[in-house]
């Protein structure tokens, strides 16, 4: 049923706004209007409008989620100091660098292994270049 727009219609929700405010979809809001669950009006261009009080009488509004406000000192400190995850990553990176760099072959077991690997590969390369199978 057509009603001329009033001051209340200006403040009313459109179907899309009503759906967004309640978490429903536009079809469900329109179905609620047509079944009489909530009262809605139609303007001369055919758009439905629902009063916020009427809509929220039946359907609760969605809670607004706002990010917590941080004090400036906390926000600044968070940017300067690395997080515990970042500290863990830095520590692992340092350990890998130490493990990948061979130390003194006489004292470091990894250095001994590294030296044996290099010697083995050199021997294989010499045998391959001279045609000896092994």
N, C-alpha and C positions, 0 to 999 in steps of 0.2 A: 504494500500500500504506500503510495507517495505522500510525503509530508514536506511542506516547504522548510528549508533549513532555518534553524533558530540558533540562538547563541549557544545552546547546549550541544547542537550538532557540530559546531566548530571545535568543541573540546572533545568530541566523541572519537573513539577508535575507528579506524577503517578495519576491514576484515583482516588484512595483513598485519596491522599493528596489534589487533586483538589477539591474533594467533601468536605473534611474537611475545606478547606480554604474559601469555599463559602457558606457552610451550605446546600448544595444540597446532593443528594445521588449519588453513582457511576453510576447508570443507567441513571440518567438525564444528567450527564456529557458526558457519552458515546453517548447518543442520540443527544446531541448538536454537538458532533464531526461528527457523521454520517449524520446529516442533513445539515452540513456545517455552522452552526452557529458560531462555533469556529474551529480552525485548530488544529489537533492533529497528532502525528506520532506514528507508531508502531515499536517496536524493534524486533530483530530476535527471541526473546522468546515469542512474541505475546502480550507484554504489551503495553498499550497505554500511551503516555506522552503528556502533554500540557504545552506550555510555560506560565509562570505566567502572562506576559503582555497580551498574547492572551486571557487567561481565564478571567482576570480582566477587559478586554476591554468590555466584555459582562456582566459578573457577578461580582458584587462588593465583595470585601473581607469582611469577618466578622471582626468587631472591636475586638481588644484584650482587655480583661478585666483584669486589674491588681489590686490587693488590694492596697489601699492607703498606702503610707509609713508613719509610725508613728515616731515621734521623740522619742529618748530613754527615755527622762524624762516623756513623756506622757504615754508610754507603762509601765514604772516602776510604775508610780503613779496609773495606772488603776489596776495593780495587788495588790497594797497595800490597796487601798480604796474600800470598797464594793459598788456595784452598788445600785441605788435607789430601784430596785426590791429586792435585797438581804436585804437591810435595812428594807423594808416593811415586808418581810418574817420573819426576826428576831423579829420585833415588834409584829407581830401576834402570833408568837410562845410564846413570853413572856406573852401576854394577855391570851392565852389558859392555860398556866401553872398557872397563878394566878386564873383563873376560876375553874380549876380542883382541886386546893388545897383548901379545906374548911377552912374558917377562924373561928373566935370566933362566936359560935352560937348565942350569945346574941346580937351582932351588925351586923353580916354579914347575909343578907337574904339567900345567897346561903348556908352558913353554917347551917342556921336553916333548910333549905330544906334537906340538906345532913343528918343532925341529925335525922329528921323525917323519912327519907327513911331507914336509918340504924335501927332505932327503929322498924319500920314496918316490915322490913325483919327479924329482930330478933324475933318479935312476931310470924310471920308466921312460922319460923323455930321451935319455941317452940311448937306451936299448932300442926304442922305436926308430930313432934316427939312424942307428947303425944296422937296423934290420934283424937284430937278435930278438927271438920270441921268448917271452917269459912271463 
